[in-house]
């Protein structure tokens, strides 16, 4: 299809959902659309066309995306382009809601501006092919000036029976190392104090090239500037295969002591059904190795309850896994059958009421563990990097990426936000919740960079 030209004076509303990679896509698309000459609008009602960046990782998320598509399609005088994982995973369902919508796959961001041009001209564009589109070095408009999100790869190497990601994004495609490092340099020069390295599975980075995550981290930490790096999710299977060098990379001062290692189940039987490729003992061993080298490490994990065939005994093993590994964060999901996956056709699907009851029990148990972990931080003094503001508070992260909440007078909130975003506060932990550390200023000491108070 021949690309239609940009229509002058048109306004585009952009909305993103999903993981950090989706939010990075949203920032890039905002940059690409602005560069193309369109005006970006914050109001969907004031725009001529909407671009919806979607996620399809969970059934509940998919339902929310379909609901949003219906809302944005209600006014037939307005146009819509659906981008991302849902566009690739469920194109027919989307077209059933709105047969005129244009669709762009997550690995085809270069087709979004052509899709906008075509759609505004009355021609639908559907671009769902796989492409090796490198998502670094592109114009972007960051939503948070303190945080720079850098996607380092697309796709993965796993074949999990419950997941659509490989169906949507394909096998791993690692972006060139030097282009990633240049992106980090640009973001730091542009004021980012917190860099997120993200992908479907960071532990798979470089498996298709002559690189790896540990080497990338080492070079990123050598970049000049005052910033911290948050490493995104790593599959236990591949993390174990480069354990020593990965731990060494995490020990660098610029890396947050934060490990996102999704175990998914505490039952080896269920892990085998999921085709995860490791045992729960492998998970324990990996966690123990990290903790022995990095004290006060924050551990985040993912767990699915109600996977087909999960017995009460399997569920109890998952509870036991939490009791042993004591993660600080548990991203809990009830199993939902995803179209095109093996798990969707498995026998012994778990009744929704059973899965819901197990989810409730695990949520309570995980919060108890998280609270106990966070209470150990009470009395701790140290640096808090401010990266967010909300609900009358400055929100930041300490060296272990623990969320720290500092209450601020609403009258001073705007002024304090301008003054402190991206900076360091010296704080003391006064109390804790399952998800946060409540802090106060330690001698009201404030520094302008990542150094210590003098």
N, C-alpha and C positions, 0 to 999 in steps of 0.2 A: 504493500500500500504506500502511495506517495505521501510524504509528510505534509500536512496542512501547515500554513504559516500562522504565526502568532497573531491573535486578534488584539489590537491596541485597546487600552483602557479596561481590560477585563480583570476582575478580581477573583482570587483563588483562596479558598478556605482549606487549610491542611490540618488533619487530626491524626495522631499516632497512638497506637495501642500495642501492648505486648512487652517483650523483653528489651534489654538494653540495646540489642542490635536493631530492633524495630525503631527505637527512639533515635538511634544514630541515623537510620535511613530517613526518618522524618526531618532531622536537621539538614541532611544532605539534599533532600528533595526541596526543602524550603530555599536552600541556596541556589539550586539549579533553576527552580521556577522563578526566583527573583532575577537571576542573571538573564533569563530568557525574556525579561521585560514585563512580566505580570506583576500586579500588585497583590501582596499577600494580605488577606483580611483575617482578623480575629473573630469575625462574626459570620457564621454560616448563612444567616439570613441576608447579609449584605453582599454575598459573593455570587458570582455567575456560575462557578463550578466548585465542587468539593473534591478533595483528594483524601481518601481514607486509607491509612496504612494499618493493615490488619494482622491479627494473630489467630492461630487455630490450634494451639497446643492442647487445650482442654475443651471438653464439651461445653462447659458453662461459658468459656470465653467465646467459642464459636457462636453460641446462641446470642451472646451480647453483641457480637459483630453483625449477625443477621438483623437484630433489632435496630442497630444503628444504620444499617443500609436502608431499611424500611423508612426510617425517619428522614434520612437525607434524600430519599427518592420520592417523598410525598408530593413535593412541588415539582411538577413535570416541566416547569419553565427553567428549572435549575438542572445542571448536568452533574454527573458523578463519575469519578475514576477510582476503582478499588485496587489497591496495591498490596503486595505482601503475601504472606503464607496462605491466607484463606483464598485469595484469588487463584493460587496455583492448586490448592487442595480441593476446593469445592466450586469450580467455575459454573457448573450447571445449576447448582442451588442458588447462586448469586443471580444468574441470568433469569431464573424463574421469578425472582423478586423484582428485577428490573431488567428487561430485555435490551435496554438501550445503554446500559452501563459499560464502560471500557474497563479492561482488566489487564494488570501488569504484574508479572511474577516478581518475587523478592530479589532475584538475581538479574533483573532487567531494568534497573532504575534509570538507565539511559533512555528508556522508552516512555518515561512518564511525561516529559514535556511534549513529545510527539502525540501522546495519547490525549493530553489536554487540548492541543491544537486541533486534532481531528474531532474530538467530542464536541467542542464548541462550534465546529463547522458542520455538525450534524452527522459525522461519520464515526461509527464505532471502531475502536482499535483494541484488539486482543493480542497481547504479547506474553505468552506463557512458556516460551522456549527457555531452555537452560542456556546460560551464557556465562563466560568467565569475565565478569565485570568487576574490576577492582574498586572497592569502595573506600579508597584513601586518596588524598590529594585533590579532593573535589571541594567546590564551594559549599559552605554550610552556614546555617544560622543557628547558633547554640541557644537552647532554652535556658540553660544555667551557665552563666559565664565562668563559674568556678570549676565546673566539671567538663572534661573533654572525653568523649566516647570514641574509641578507635576499634573498629571491627578488624580482626586480624586474619579471618578466614571465613569461608562459607561452607556449609555442608558438614558431614561427619563421616566417621569410619565404622560406626556401630550399626547393628541391624536389630535394634530393640523391637520386640513384637507389638508394643503399645504405641509407638511414636510415628508421627507423620513426617518428621523433619527431613529424614533422608529422601522420602518420596517427594518432598517439596523442594529441597535445596540440593539434593544429590550428594555425591561423595565429596570428601573434603577438597577444597581448593584454597590453598594457603596464599595469602597476598605476599608480594615481594618484601623481604625484610627491610631493605633500605627505604622503601616507600612508606612502610609503617613507621619507621624511626623518624623520617622527615615529617610525617603527620604529627607525631608527638612533639617534635621541635616547634612546629607551627602553632600547635595548641598552647604549649607552654609560653611561647613568645606572645601569644594573644591573651595571656592572663589566666590560663587554666592552672589551678593548683592541685587538681585531682584528675588523674588519667585512668579511665576504665579501659582495660584490654578485654575485648569481648568477642565471642563467636559461639557457635553451637556447642563446641567442645574444644576448649583451649588446649587440652592435652594432645589433641590431634594435630595441632599446628606444626607444620614443617614435615609431616610424614610423607607428603607427596613431593617434597623438595629436599634440599640438603640443609635444612634448618631444624630448630626445635624451640619449644617455649622457653627453656632455660637460657639458651643462647640469646634469644630475643630480649628477655628480661634483663640479662646482664648488660647488653648494649643500651637498652632504654635507660637504665639507671646511670649510665655514663653521660647522658645528655645534661648539659648545663642548665641550671635553673633550680628553683625551690618548688618541688612538687612531690606528690605521692602517687603510687600506682596501685590500683585495685585489680587483681587478677580474677577473671570470671570463672565460670563453671569448668571443672575438669572431671572427666569420667575416671572412676577408680581403676578401670581396666588398663588404660594407657598410662595413667599417672604412676602406677606400680612399676612400669617398665623403664622409667627414667627417674626413679624416686630420689636417689642421692643428689643428682644435679638440680632437680627441681627444688628440693629443700634448700640447697645452697643458694639458689637464686632468690628464694623467698626470704632468706636471712639478710638480704641487702637492706640498708636503712631506708631506701626510697620505696620499698614494697610494704604495703599494709599487711599485717600478720593476720590474714583472712583467707580461709580455705573453704571453697565451695565444692564439696565432694558428694554428689548425689548417690546414695546407696540404693534407694527405691524400695527395698524390702529387707527384713531381717531373716527371712526364710530362704535357705539355699534352694529349696524346691521351687519357690516362686521366682527366684533370681534366674534359675535355669529356664523356666517357662518364659521369662522376659527376654532371654538370650542376652544377658548382660555380660557374660564372659568372665565373671569373677565370683568369689564366694564372700559371705559375710565376714569370714575370718580374714580374707584379703583386705577388706575394708578396715577392720579393726587394726590390722598390722600397719596399714598406711597411715591411719590417724595417729597411732602410737609413735610411729617414726617421726612424723611432723612435730608432735607435742614434745618429744624427747629433745628435739633440737630448738624448738621455738616455744618458750614458755608463754602462757597467756594467749595462745593462738585462739582466734575466734573460728569455730567450726560451724559451717552451714551445710545442711544436707536436704535432700528431697526424698519423700516417701509417698508411695501410692498404696492406698488401702482398697480392698474390694477387687483386686485383680482376679480374673477368672481362675477358679479352682482354689482360691485362698480359703483355708479352713480356719477355725478358731485358733487351732494350734499354731498355724502359720502367722496369724495376727499377733498372738502372744510372743512369738519369736521376734517380731518387729518391735514390740514394746520392750522386750529384753535388750534388743540391739540399742535402743535409745538409752536405756538404763546404763548400759556398759560404756557407750561412746560419749554420752552426755553432750549432744550438740547444742550450741547456743541458739541456732536458728533451725527450725524444721519447716520446710515448704511442703505442706501436706495437700495431697490431692486424692479425691475419690476417683477410682477408675471410671473412665468414660470411653466407650468404643469409638475409635477414630477410623473413619472411612479408609479402606485400602490397607489396613494393618492386619497382621495375623491374629492379634488378640481379639479383634472384632468378631471373628468367626469361631473362636474357641468355645468348647463346651464348658459347662458349669459356670455360666455367668452368674455373678453374685447379685442377689436381690438388692434393690436400692435402699430398702429400709435397714438391711444388715450392714451395708457399706456406710450408711449415714451414722448408725450407732457406733461402729468401729471408729469412724472419723472423729466423732465427738469425744470418745474415750481417749484417743491418741492426742487430740488437741489439748485436752486438760492435762494429760501427763507431760506432754512436751513443754507446756507453759510452766509447769512446776519445776522441771529441770532447768529451763531458761532463767527462771527467777533465782533459783539457787546459784546458778553460775554468775548472774549479774550482781547478786548481793556480795559476792567475794570482792567486787571492785570498790565497795564502799570504803571511803578514806583514801583512795588512790589519788595522787596528784600528778598532773602532766599536761601535755599539749592537746588541744582540741582544734582541729581544722574546720572552720565554719564553712559549710557548703549548702545550707538551706535555711529557709525561714518559714515558720508556720505556726498558727495557733498561739500567737503571743510569745514566741520563743525563737532563739537562735539555735539551730541544730547543726551539729558537727560530728566529726569522727576522731577517735583517738588512734594511737598507733596500731591497735588491733581491729580497727574499723568498727568499734562499738559506737552505736548512736548515742551522742551526748546531747542532752536538752538543757538549755539555759534560759530560764524565764526572763522576759524583758517587759517592762511597762509598755502597754499598747501606745501610749503617747510618744514613746521614744523608739518604737519598733522600726519605723521607716528610716530614721537617722542611724540607728544601730546597724541596720541591714547594710546601708551604704558604706558604713565605716568598716564593718567586720567581715563581709563576705570574702571568702578566699584567704582570710588571714588566720593567725593562730591566737588563741586565748589560752592562758594558763588557768586551769580549773581544778577543782576538787570534787570528787563524787560524794554527794550527800545521801542519796537513796537510789533505789533501783526498782524497775518494773520488769516483767518478762522480756520486754523488747527494747528498753532504753536505760541509760544511766542518767539520773537527774543530778545536775552539777551546779556549782556556784563559782564565781570568780575567785581565784586563789590570790589574795592580796591585790586584787584588781590589776593584775599584771597583764599587759597587752604588748605583743610584739608584732612587727610588720612583716616578718617572714617566718621561715620554718626553723629558725634558731631558738635557743633557749632564752628564758628571761635572764637578764644580767642582775 
